[in-house]
Amino acid sequence: MNPTRLPPVARPAVSGARGARRGVSARIDAMVRISTVFLAIVLSAPLALAQRHSLTAISPDAPEGRMLQQIQQELDTATQLSLLEQFAAQYPKNENIAWVYDQLIAAYAKAGQSDKVLETGQKLLAIDAGDVATAQQCLKAAEAKKDPELVLKWSVTASDAARKVLKSPQPAAEDEVEAWKRDVDYARQVDIYTDYSLYAALLQSTDPKVRIELGEALQTRSPQSEYVPKLSQPLFLAYMQAGQSDKGIAFAEKCIGANQASEEMMLAVAQSYMDKKLADKAIAASEQAIQSADAKQKPEGVADADWQTWKTQIKGRASWIAGVSYAAQSKWAVADKSLRAALPSVQGDKNMLAEALFFLGLANYRIAESGQTERAGDALRFSEQCAGIPGPYQVPARTNVRAIRAKYRQQ
């Protein structure tokens, strides 16, 4: 063996850290517990509108007219509800059926009978598709059921109804303008609420595929919504957890460009660049993650120890990616500095640790070759530590140990 040069086998491909990449998702899940405290949910409750559906002329001579009078005069809530249900069953084509449905929806909502709210709301909207208040009441019922598919359905329905009002022209008659303005203001608030509803359902869901469906629906329907930037981290996690890593990385890159990315997203992108042997991009993304973590203020309610752990994990992994990428470029001094900074954070991951130690050994050997012979001791120490870890770096590290000992007569 030529002691002046390490053999080619001593340097596996830099992009081979598959085990380390598998560690990304696990660390992301842990770190998001802190990251999610940055997500705020703020929305004022929409204003109530005047009742949309009114009774038309009631004929006391007709049985349906007498029943409507009885409904109006009844003071007992349960009896009144029973009469309303009876009327709806007997006279579904009556001209006052919209008013009856309106009363039923209010009663069902008050009683927490979400299924009946949805059933009756569907009937009322078939009569009056522009009834924004009813659509929103159905959305609230879907939320109460904690059914994301229903939330998605009714958020779309309520938003469509609201946007029709928002597009309606101002009436020419002056006495109608004030009411139109109130309707438009209410519709605007409901439309905002539909965005919030999708976002809230996304946060509440534990199924990544459901979170993806809700997040993509929000992005498509309301790309300018205040909730779109807030869903970046949970939607990214959903992609990664659902095994859609390509979409997750592409989404993260888009968020980085829009300055809406979390540090975990920056690291995932940096890892992707490293795996593709795009060292410069990997280094830039890693350094961006470090700078972002350093600049971020500890959120209220997070313990100092937890916050410090999160920052250490972020900066340690970023330093590891940067160090390995610098090594790929044979930039040994900066590779050594970055990997030394990463060591405390990678102790729990043998794959990352082995790769860090291997390239630390190699970097210090090259630095020793350049004239700083005192670094040969570090080269040997790191290489010996790597040689003790089973995996793809063990055999080449042992080879390096023999070469370092032979060249520098280290023991």
C-alpha positions as CSV (number, residue, x, y, z in Angstrom):
1,M,0.0,0.0,0.0
2,N,1.3,3.5,-0.9
3,P,1.2,5.4,2.5
4,T,1.1,8.7,0.8
5,R,-2.3,8.3,-0.7
6,L,-5.5,6.7,0.5
7,P,-6.9,4.1,-1.9
8,P,-10.0,4.9,-4.0
9,V,-12.1,2.4,-2.0
10,A,-11.6,4.5,1.1
11,R,-14.2,7.1,-0.2
12,P,-17.7,5.9,-0.8
13,A,-20.0,8.1,-2.8
14,V,-21.1,11.1,-0.8
15,S,-24.7,10.6,-1.9
16,G,-25.0,7.2,-0.3
17,A,-26.4,8.2,3.1
18,R,-29.7,6.3,2.6
19,G,-30.0,5.5,6.3
20,A,-29.5,9.1,7.1
21,R,-32.3,10.1,4.7
22,R,-34.6,7.7,6.4
23,G,-33.9,9.6,9.6
24,V,-35.3,12.8,8.1
25,S,-38.9,11.8,8.6
26,A,-38.5,10.7,12.1
27,R,-36.7,13.9,13.1
28,I,-39.3,16.0,11.2
29,D,-42.1,14.4,13.2
30,A,-40.4,15.3,16.5
31,M,-39.4,18.8,15.5
32,V,-42.9,19.7,14.2
33,R,-44.2,19.6,17.8
34,I,-42.3,22.8,18.3
35,S,-42.7,24.2,14.8
36,T,-46.5,24.0,14.9
37,V,-46.7,26.5,17.7
38,F,-46.0,29.2,15.1
39,L,-49.3,28.3,13.4
40,A,-52.1,30.7,14.5
41,I,-55.8,30.4,13.9
42,V,-57.5,33.8,13.9
43,L,-60.9,34.5,12.5
44,S,-63.7,36.8,13.7
45,A,-67.1,35.1,13.7
46,P,-69.2,36.1,10.7
47,L,-72.1,38.5,11.3
48,A,-75.6,37.2,11.4
49,L,-77.8,38.2,8.5
50,A,-81.5,39.0,8.7
51,Q,-83.7,36.1,8.0
52,R,-83.6,35.3,4.2
53,H,-86.8,33.4,3.9
54,S,-90.1,34.8,5.0
55,L,-93.7,33.5,5.1
56,T,-95.9,34.5,2.2
57,A,-99.6,35.0,2.6
58,I,-101.2,32.3,4.8
59,S,-104.7,31.0,4.1
60,P,-106.3,30.1,7.4
61,D,-108.9,28.1,5.4
62,A,-106.3,25.6,4.1
63,P,-105.0,22.9,6.4
64,E,-101.4,23.9,5.6
65,G,-102.2,27.5,6.5
66,R,-103.7,26.5,9.8
67,M,-100.6,24.4,10.6
68,L,-98.4,27.4,9.9
69,Q,-100.4,29.6,12.2
70,Q,-100.2,26.9,14.9
71,I,-96.4,26.7,14.4
72,Q,-96.1,30.5,14.8
73,Q,-98.2,30.5,17.9
74,E,-96.7,27.4,19.6
75,L,-94.5,28.3,22.6
76,D,-93.2,24.8,23.4
77,T,-90.0,24.3,21.5
78,A,-90.4,20.5,21.2
79,T,-94.0,20.8,20.0
80,Q,-93.1,23.5,17.5
81,L,-90.3,21.3,16.1
82,S,-92.6,18.4,15.7
83,L,-95.1,20.6,13.8
84,L,-92.3,21.9,11.5
85,E,-91.2,18.4,10.7
86,Q,-94.8,17.3,10.1
87,F,-95.4,20.2,7.8
88,A,-92.2,19.5,5.8
89,A,-93.2,15.9,5.4
90,Q,-96.8,16.7,4.3
91,Y,-96.3,19.8,2.2
92,P,-92.8,19.6,0.6
93,K,-94.1,21.7,-2.4
94,N,-95.7,24.4,-0.4
95,E,-94.6,28.0,-1.2
96,N,-93.6,28.4,2.4
97,I,-91.4,25.3,2.6
98,A,-88.2,27.4,2.5
99,W,-89.2,29.2,5.6
100,V,-90.0,25.9,7.3
101,Y,-86.6,24.5,6.4
102,D,-85.0,27.6,7.7
103,Q,-86.7,27.2,11.1
104,L,-85.8,23.5,11.2
105,I,-82.1,24.2,10.5
106,A,-82.0,26.7,13.3
107,A,-83.7,24.2,15.7
108,Y,-81.5,21.3,14.7
109,A,-78.3,23.4,15.0
110,K,-79.3,24.5,18.4
111,A,-79.9,20.9,19.4
112,G,-76.6,19.8,18.0
113,Q,-78.3,17.5,15.4
114,S,-75.7,17.9,12.7
115,D,-77.0,15.1,10.4
116,K,-80.5,16.8,10.3
117,V,-78.9,20.2,9.7
118,L,-77.1,18.8,6.7
119,E,-80.1,16.9,5.4
120,T,-82.4,19.9,5.7
121,G,-79.8,22.3,4.4
122,Q,-79.4,20.3,1.3
123,K,-83.1,20.6,0.6
124,L,-83.1,24.3,1.3
125,L,-80.1,24.9,-1.0
126,A,-81.9,23.0,-3.8
127,I,-84.5,25.7,-3.6
128,D,-82.2,28.6,-3.0
129,A,-78.6,27.9,-4.1
130,G,-77.5,31.4,-3.1
131,D,-78.4,31.0,0.6
132,V,-75.0,31.8,2.1
133,A,-76.2,31.5,5.7
134,T,-77.6,28.0,5.2
135,A,-74.4,26.8,3.4
136,Q,-72.3,28.1,6.3
137,Q,-74.6,26.5,8.8
138,C,-74.1,23.2,7.0
139,L,-70.4,23.7,7.0
140,K,-70.5,24.2,10.8
141,A,-72.5,21.0,11.1
142,A,-69.8,19.2,9.0
143,E,-67.1,20.6,11.3
144,A,-69.1,19.4,14.3
145,K,-69.1,15.9,12.9
146,K,-65.3,16.1,12.4
147,D,-65.7,14.6,8.9
148,P,-63.0,16.1,6.6
149,E,-64.8,14.9,3.5
150,L,-68.0,16.7,4.5
151,V,-65.9,19.8,5.6
152,L,-64.4,19.9,2.1
153,K,-67.7,19.5,0.4
154,W,-69.5,22.2,2.4
155,S,-66.6,24.6,2.4
156,V,-66.8,24.5,-1.4
157,T,-70.6,24.9,-1.4
158,A,-70.5,27.8,1.1
159,S,-67.6,29.5,-0.8
160,D,-69.4,29.2,-4.1
161,A,-72.5,30.7,-2.6
162,A,-70.5,33.5,-1.0
163,R,-68.6,34.3,-4.2
164,K,-71.8,34.6,-6.2
165,V,-72.9,37.3,-3.8
166,L,-69.5,39.0,-4.0
167,K,-69.8,39.2,-7.8
168,S,-73.3,40.6,-7.7
169,P,-73.6,44.2,-9.0
170,Q,-74.6,47.0,-6.7
171,P,-78.3,47.7,-7.1
172,A,-79.4,50.9,-8.9
173,A,-82.1,51.7,-6.3
174,E,-80.6,53.6,-3.4
175,D,-82.9,52.0,-0.8
176,E,-81.4,48.6,-1.7
177,V,-77.7,49.5,-1.5
178,E,-77.4,49.3,2.2
179,A,-78.8,45.8,2.3
180,W,-76.6,44.8,-0.6
181,K,-73.5,46.0,1.2
182,R,-74.4,44.0,4.3
183,D,-74.9,40.9,2.2
184,V,-71.5,41.4,0.5
185,D,-69.8,42.0,3.8
186,Y,-71.3,38.8,5.2
187,A,-70.4,36.8,2.1
188,R,-66.8,38.0,2.3
189,Q,-66.6,36.8,5.9
190,V,-68.1,33.5,5.1
191,D,-65.7,33.0,2.2
192,I,-62.8,33.6,4.6
193,Y,-64.3,31.2,7.0
194,T,-64.4,28.5,4.4
195,D,-60.7,28.8,4.0
196,Y,-60.2,28.7,7.8
197,S,-62.4,25.6,7.9
198,L,-60.2,23.7,5.4
199,Y,-57.1,24.8,7.3
200,A,-58.5,23.8,10.7
201,A,-59.6,20.4,9.4
202,L,-56.2,19.8,7.9
203,L,-54.6,20.4,11.3
204,Q,-57.0,18.2,13.1
205,S,-56.7,15.2,10.7
206,T,-54.2,12.4,11.4
207,D,-54.4,11.0,7.9
208,P,-51.7,12.4,5.7
209,K,-53.7,11.7,2.5
210,V,-56.7,13.6,3.9
211,R,-54.4,16.5,4.9
212,I,-53.0,16.6,1.4
213,E,-56.5,16.7,-0.1
214,L,-57.6,19.5,2.1
215,G,-54.4,21.5,1.7
216,E,-54.4,21.2,-2.1
217,A,-58.1,22.2,-2.2
218,L,-57.3,25.3,-0.2
219,Q,-54.4,26.2,-2.4
220,T,-56.5,25.8,-5.5
221,R,-59.6,27.6,-4.4
222,S,-57.9,30.5,-2.5
223,P,-54.2,30.8,-3.5
224,Q,-54.2,34.3,-1.9
225,S,-55.8,33.2,1.4
226,E,-54.1,34.2,4.7
227,Y,-54.2,30.5,5.5
228,V,-52.1,29.3,2.6
229,P,-48.7,30.3,4.1
230,K,-49.7,28.7,7.4
231,L,-50.4,25.3,5.8
232,S,-46.9,25.0,4.4
233,Q,-45.4,23.0,7.2
234,P,-48.3,20.6,7.9
235,L,-48.9,20.0,4.1
236,F,-45.2,19.3,3.6
237,L,-45.2,16.8,6.5
238,A,-48.3,15.2,5.0
239,Y,-46.5,14.7,1.7
240,M,-43.5,13.1,3.4
241,Q,-45.6,10.9,5.7
242,A,-47.7,9.7,2.8
243,G,-44.6,8.6,0.9
244,Q,-45.0,11.4,-1.7
245,S,-41.5,12.7,-1.1
246,D,-41.0,14.1,-4.6
247,K,-44.1,16.3,-4.2
248,G,-43.0,17.2,-0.7
249,I,-39.6,18.4,-1.9
250,A,-41.1,20.3,-4.9
251,F,-43.5,21.9,-2.5
252,A,-40.8,22.8,-0.1
253,E,-38.7,24.4,-2.8
254,K,-41.7,26.5,-3.8
255,C,-42.2,27.5,-0.2
256,I,-38.5,28.5,0.1
257,G,-38.9,30.7,-3.0
258,A,-41.9,32.4,-1.4
259,N,-40.2,32.7,2.0
260,Q,-42.7,30.5,3.6
261,A,-40.6,27.4,4.4
262,S,-39.8,26.0,7.8
263,E,-36.3,24.9,8.8
264,E,-37.3,21.3,8.4
265,M,-38.4,22.0,4.8
266,M,-35.0,23.7,4.1
267,L,-33.2,20.6,5.5
268,A,-35.3,18.2,3.4
269,V,-34.5,20.2,0.3
270,A,-30.8,20.3,1.3
271,Q,-30.8,16.5,1.7
272,S,-32.4,16.1,-1.7
273,Y,-29.7,18.3,-3.3
274,M,-27.0,16.3,-1.5
275,D,-28.4,13.0,-2.8
276,K,-28.4,14.4,-6.3
277,K,-24.8,15.5,-5.9
278,L,-25.7,19.1,-6.2
279,A,-23.2,20.2,-3.5
280,D,-23.4,23.9,-3.9
281,K,-27.2,23.9,-3.6
282,A,-27.1,21.5,-0.7
283,I,-24.7,23.8,1.1
284,A,-26.7,26.9,0.4
285,A,-29.9,25.3,1.7
286,S,-28.2,24.0,4.8
287,E,-26.7,27.4,5.6
288,Q,-30.1,29.0,5.1
289,A,-31.6,26.6,7.6
290,I,-28.9,27.5,10.2
291,Q,-29.4,31.2,9.7
292,S,-33.2,30.8,10.0
293,A,-32.9,28.8,13.2
294,D,-30.5,31.3,14.7
295,A,-32.8,34.2,13.8
296,K,-36.0,32.6,15.1
297,Q,-37.4,33.7,18.5
298,K,-38.5,31.1,21.0
299,P,-42.3,31.0,20.8
300,E,-44.4,31.6,23.9
301,G,-45.2,28.5,25.9
302,V,-42.2,26.4,24.7
303,A,-39.7,25.4,27.4
304,D,-36.2,26.7,27.1
305,A,-34.8,23.1,27.0
306,D,-37.1,22.0,24.3
307,W,-36.4,25.1,22.2
308,Q,-32.6,24.5,22.5
309,T,-33.0,20.9,21.6
310,W,-34.9,21.9,18.5
311,K,-32.3,24.4,17.4
312,T,-29.5,22.0,18.1
313,Q,-31.1,19.3,15.9
314,I,-31.8,21.7,13.1
315,K,-28.3,23.2,13.1
316,G,-26.6,19.9,13.7
317,R,-28.3,18.2,10.7
318,A,-27.6,21.3,8.5
319,S,-24.0,21.2,9.5
320,W,-23.8,17.5,8.6
321,I,-25.3,18.0,5.2
322,A,-23.0,21.0,4.5
323,G,-19.9,19.0,5.8
324,V,-20.6,16.0,3.6
325,S,-21.2,18.3,0.6
326,Y,-18.0,20.2,1.2
327,A,-16.2,16.9,1.4
328,A,-17.6,16.0,-2.0
329,Q,-15.9,19.2,-3.3
330,S,-12.6,18.3,-1.5
331,K,-13.0,21.5,0.5
332,W,-11.4,19.9,3.5
333,A,-11.1,22.8,6.0
334,V,-14.8,23.8,5.8
335,A,-15.8,20.2,5.7
336,D,-13.9,19.6,8.9
337,K,-15.4,22.6,10.6
338,S,-19.0,21.7,9.6
339,L,-18.7,18.1,10.5
340,R,-17.2,18.8,13.9
341,A,-20.2,21.1,14.6
342,A,-22.6,18.3,13.5
343,L,-21.1,15.5,15.7
344,P,-23.1,16.2,18.9
345,S,-26.3,16.1,17.0
346,V,-25.7,12.8,15.1
347,Q,-24.7,10.6,18.0
348,G,-28.1,8.9,18.0
349,D,-28.0,8.0,14.3
350,K,-25.2,5.5,13.5
351,N,-25.5,6.0,9.7
352,M,-25.1,9.8,10.0
353,L,-22.4,9.4,12.6
354,A,-20.4,6.9,10.6
355,E,-20.4,9.1,7.5
356,A,-19.5,12.2,9.6
357,L,-16.6,10.4,11.2
358,F,-15.4,8.9,7.9
359,F,-15.2,12.3,6.2
360,L,-13.7,13.9,9.3
361,G,-10.9,11.3,9.1
362,L,-10.5,11.9,5.4
363,A,-10.6,15.7,5.8
364,N,-8.0,15.8,8.6
365,Y,-5.8,13.4,6.6
366,R,-5.8,15.8,3.6
367,I,-5.2,18.7,5.9
368,A,-2.2,16.9,7.4
369,E,-1.0,16.2,3.8
370,S,-1.0,19.9,3.1
371,G,1.5,20.6,5.9
372,Q,-0.4,20.6,9.1
373,T,0.9,17.2,10.2
374,E,-0.4,17.6,13.7
375,R,-3.9,16.9,12.2
376,A,-2.8,13.3,11.5
377,G,-3.8,12.4,15.1
378,D,-7.3,13.6,14.5
379,A,-7.5,11.8,11.2
380,L,-6.5,8.5,12.9
381,R,-8.9,9.1,15.8
382,F,-11.9,9.8,13.6
383,S,-11.1,7.0,11.3
384,E,-10.8,4.5,14.2
385,Q,-14.2,5.6,15.5
386,C,-15.8,5.1,12.1
387,A,-14.1,1.7,11.7
388,G,-16.0,0.6,14.9
389,I,-19.4,1.2,13.4
390,P,-20.9,-1.5,11.2
391,G,-22.0,-0.3,7.8
392,P,-20.8,0.8,4.4
393,Y,-18.0,3.0,5.9
394,Q,-16.5,0.4,8.2
395,V,-14.2,-1.3,5.7
396,P,-12.9,1.8,4.0
397,A,-12.3,3.4,7.4
398,R,-10.2,0.4,8.5
399,T,-8.2,0.8,5.3
400,N,-7.6,4.5,6.1
401,V,-6.5,3.6,9.6
402,R,-3.8,1.4,8.2
403,A,-2.7,4.1,5.7
404,I,-2.6,6.8,8.3
405,R,-0.6,4.7,10.7
406,A,1.9,3.7,8.0
407,K,2.4,7.3,6.7
408,Y,2.6,9.2,10.0
409,R,3.6,6.3,12.3
410,Q,0.6,6.8,14.5
411,Q,-0.4,4.2,16.9
